[in-house]
Amino acid sequence: MDTLTLLKSLTNDLASFLVSVLLVAAYHLFLRHKIKNDPAYTVQAINRIARTAWVETIMQDDKNAVLAVQTLRNSTMAATFLASTAVLMIIGVLTLSEQGDKLEATWHALNMVGAINPMLWMVKLILLLLDLFVAFFSFSMAIRVFNHVGYMINVPLGLNHKMITPAHVATHLNRAGHFYSLGMRAYYFLVPLVFWLFGPHFMLVATIGLLMVLYRLDRAPRIMAMDYSDTE
């Protein structure tokens, strides 16, 4: 099979992958645009504001040192668990790659429009591995920055250190939160990648379903004014 014939047979799979990536990218560009107009549009944006306020509160009162350590420990433990889970999933994908010839017929039982090609199967698994490595790296970086914040946040403000101010510490903490969020996004994108193993049409459906769920989860709740008027 020459290269041109191979590409024609992979058209549906390549098109589905590109459309899936473009949809996810367009969704995040949409969120970024909305945040510019409304800084409290997403939960992530509110979390950044809350982390900044939390750092300022903690560093202004020495009695909050234990609270700071406990809170950062909880964040570090969560990131550690997710990083460890990514490693286990990487091992699982590597194990799956060794048994591709045995499982290929089963996995493609519902593949009505996609190509059934050993090379394509390996490409799908490689993309799964890359996504998991992104998740692992992101959570590992979150752990690293959380540890740095643990040292900085307990430095007394009375030292008047130029580089260890509440604003500087909050920047580091928000950077850790960004890495954590990036790792979660990598986990979310596993959904269409896994469904791609069954066929390109499943990938598109999974991507649309994922974006619908994320839109509901990412939007910050709108606080409605409560009516306390007498209803009797």
N, C-alpha and C positions, 0 to 999 in steps of 0.2 A: 504494500500500500504506500503510494507516494504521499508527500507532505500535503499537497492540495486536497487529495481525497480524504486524508485524515482530518484536516481542518473542517471540511464540509460535514463529516460525520460528528464532529464535536461542536457544531454551530449552536445547537440548542443549549448545551451545557455552558459554553462560554458566554452566550448571551444572557442566560439566567444569572450567572455569577456577576457579570458586569452590571446588570440591572439591579441586583440585590445590593451590591456595594454602592451604587449611585443613589439608591433609595435611602440607605442608611446615612450616607454623607449629606444628602439633601435635608434629611430630617434634623441632623445636628446643626447644619447651617441655618435652618429655620429657627431652631432654639436660640442660637447665638443672636440672630436678628431680633427676636422677641425680647431677649434680655437687654439689648441696647435700649429698647423703648421702655421696658419695664424691668428694672433690676431685681424685682421679686417675682418674676414670672415662673421660675422653676424651683423645685425643691433644692437643687444643688446651689443655686444662687443664694437662697435663704440660709443654707448651711454655711456658706462662706461668711455671710454677715454674722451669723450666730457664733462661729468660731472666733472671729475677730473680737466680738464683744466679750466672749468668754475669756480670751487671753488677757484682755485689759482688766477684767474683774479679778482674775486669779493673781496677776502680778501686782495689783494695788493692795493686796491684803496678804501678809505672810501666813495667816492662819489657813489659807486655802491650799497650802503646799501638798498636803495629803490628798485632797480632792483632785488636784492636777495629776498626781502620779497615778491614782486609781483610774481616772478617765483615760489617760494616755495608755495605760496598761490594757484596758478593755479594747481600745482601738488597735493596739499592736497585736493582741491575741486574735482578733477577728481577721486582720490581714494575714497573720501567720497561718491560720486555719485555711484560708482561701488559697494562699500560696502553696501549702502542702497538698491541697486538693488538686491544684493544677498539675503538680508533679505526678500524682497518682493517675490523673487522666492522660498525661503524656505517656506514661508507661503503658496504659491501656491501649492508646492509639498505636504505639509501636508494636504491641502484641497483635493487634488487629492487622497490621501491615504484613505480618508473617503468615497470616492465615487467609490472605485475600483470595487466593486461588480456590480455597474451600468454601468461602462464604459469598463469593461474587454472584453466583446464581441465585442464592436466597435473597440477597440485598437488592438485586435487580428484578425481582419478581413483579414489582409494580412500576417499573421503569418503562413507560410507554412511548416517550418521545426523546429520551436521552440516549447517548451512545453507551455501548457496553464495551469498554476498552481497558485493558490492564494498565496502560499508561495513564489514562484519565483517573482511574481508581487511585493510583499512587499520588497523582496531583492533588486529589481531594484530601487524602490523608496528610499530605505535606502541608496543605493550607490549614487543616485542623491543628497540626503541630505548631505552626507559626502563630496561630491565634492563641493557643494555650501558652506558648512561650511569652507572648506579649502580656498575657494575664499574670504569669509567674513573675516576670520582670517588674510589672507595675506594682504588684503587691509587695514584692521585695523592696522596691524603692520606697513605698509607703512606710514599711517597717523601719527602714533606715532613717527616714526623715522624722518619724514619730520619736525615735530614740534621741535624735538631736534636739528636738523640741523639749523632751523631758529634762535635759540639762539646762537649756536656756530659760525655760519658763520659771525656774526657781531661783534665778539670779536676782538679788534684791535691787529694786529700782534706785535705792540710795547710793549705789555705786556709780550711777550716772554714766554707765558704759554707752559709748556712741552706737555700737552695733547691736546691743542687746536691749532693745526697746520693745514695748508691746506691739508696735506696728511691724517691726522686723520679725519678731517671734510669730505673729499672726500670719505673716507672709509664708514662713516655713510650714506652719500648720496647715494652711490652705493648700500649699504645694503637696503635702502628704495626702490631704483629702482629694486633690486632683488625681494623684496616682491611684488612689483607691477606687475612685470613680472610673478611671480608665480601665482598671482591671475588671471591674464589674461589666463595663461595656464589652470587653473582650469575651467575657462569659456569655453575655446575651447573644453575641453574634455566633456563638456555637450552635444556637438553635437552627438557623438556616443552613449552616455548614453541615450539620448532622443530617438534616432532611435532604440535603443535596446528594447524599449517598444513595438515597432511594430513587432519585430522579430530579431533573431540573424543575419540573412543574411543582414538586413539593417544596423546593427551595423558595420559589417565588411566593407561594401561599404562606410559608412559614415567615418570610420576611415581612409581608404585609401584616400578618397577625402580630408579629413581634412589635412592629412600629405602632400599631394600635394600642397595644398594652403599655408600651413605653410612654406614649403620649399621655395616657391617663396617670401613670406613675410619676412622670417628670413634672407635670404641672403642679405648682403650689396650690394648695386649697384656697379658694376665695372665701374670706371670712365675711359672712353676712351679718349685717346688723340685726341684733335680736330685738324683738318687739316686747317690751315689758308693760305695755299698756293694759289697763284693766279690761278683760274680755267678758266680764259678767254683765 
